[in-house]
Amino acid sequence: MSQQLQFPEPVPGTINPAAAARAKTAGMARAAAATRPDWATACRDAIQVMARRGVVFQAADLIAEGLIDEPEHPSQWGPAFGAAAKAGLIEAAGTAPSKRATVHRSLCRTWRGTRRTA
């Protein structure tokens, strides 16, 4: 039994989905603007390589495969994967514990290539 107070659904007025979406969009735009163009291009290419392999992958796999180095800030992964998904190169495949040691196995999104990358 959890010792935390549990609510079966959000309390009306406590969550503003529109404000959350605006905050996410603004944060992703700031992260993208702070990303070096050479890293963004290399990341797009690395995502394409993994997408063509037809396997489920996460950001850590791009590094483990030697396709790219870490970005200057972890928030720069989001815009890179978001752009690839928006372009139709990848699609969300679920979540899994992160393989990155620095995040202590927190959940992260996994991806797979679409038919467009085959």
N, C-alpha and C positions, 0 to 999 in steps of 0.2 A: 504494500500500500504506500502510495506516495505521500510525503508530508507537505507537498506543495498544494496550494489552493488551485483547484482545477475547475475551469468553466467549460461546460459542454459546447459552447459556441461563443464567438466574440461578443463582448458587451456592447450594445449599441452606442455609437458615438466615440468608441475608443480607437477604432481603426478607420482610416480614411484611405481607401484603395486608390483613389485618384491622386492624392498627395504622395502616396508611396510610389506610384508609378512615375510621377514627376521627379521625385528625389532619385529614383534609380536611373532614369534617363539623364538627369543632370550629372550624377556621379560617373556614369559610364562615359559621358562626353568629356568630363574633366580628365579622366584616366586616359582616354584616347588622345586628347590634346597633349598630354604629358609624355606620350610614348614616342620614342625615337623612330623616325620613318624606316630606318634600316632594320630595326628589330621587328616592326610591324610587318614588313614585307617578308622577312625570314620566317616569322611565325605563321603567316598565311601559307607560305610554301610548305612548312612543316605539317600544318594541319591537312593540307591537300595530300601529302605523302601518306599520312596515317589513314586518311579517309579512303584512299585508293586501295589500301591493304584489306579493307573489308572486316576490320576488327573493331571491337569496342575499345575506346581509349579515353584518357584524360590528359590534362596538361602535363602532368609529371612524366607521362610516356614520351612526350616530344623531347624532353631533356634526357631521359634514360636511353633513348635511341640515338642520341647525339645529333638530333636535327636542329636544335636551338639551345641557346643559353637562357638562364633565368632573365626575366625582365627586370628593369630597374626597381619596379614596385609590383607586388603581387596583384594589385587591382588592374594591371594592364592585361591580364589574361582575359578578363571578362569581355572587353570590347573586341578583342581578336576573335574569340570564339563566337561572340554575338554576330559579328560581321560575316563570318563564314556560314553561320546558320541562316542568316538573312539572305545570303547569296545562294542558298540552296545546296551548298557543298556538304554540310553535315546536318544531322538531326540529333536531338537529345535521345539518349538510349537508357537513361535512368540515373541512379546515383550509386556511389560506392565510397568506401573509405579512401581518403586521399593517400597516394603513395609517397607524398612529399613528407620527409621527416620533420620539417619545421612546423607543420600544422597538426601534428599529433593525431593523425588518422581521422580528422573531421570529414564529414560527408562532402563530396564534391560531385558535380555533374559529370556523367560519362557521355561520350558521343560516338557516332558511327557515320560513315560516309553514306551519302544518298546515291540513288541510281545515277544521278547526274555526274558523280565522280568516278563511276565504274568504267 
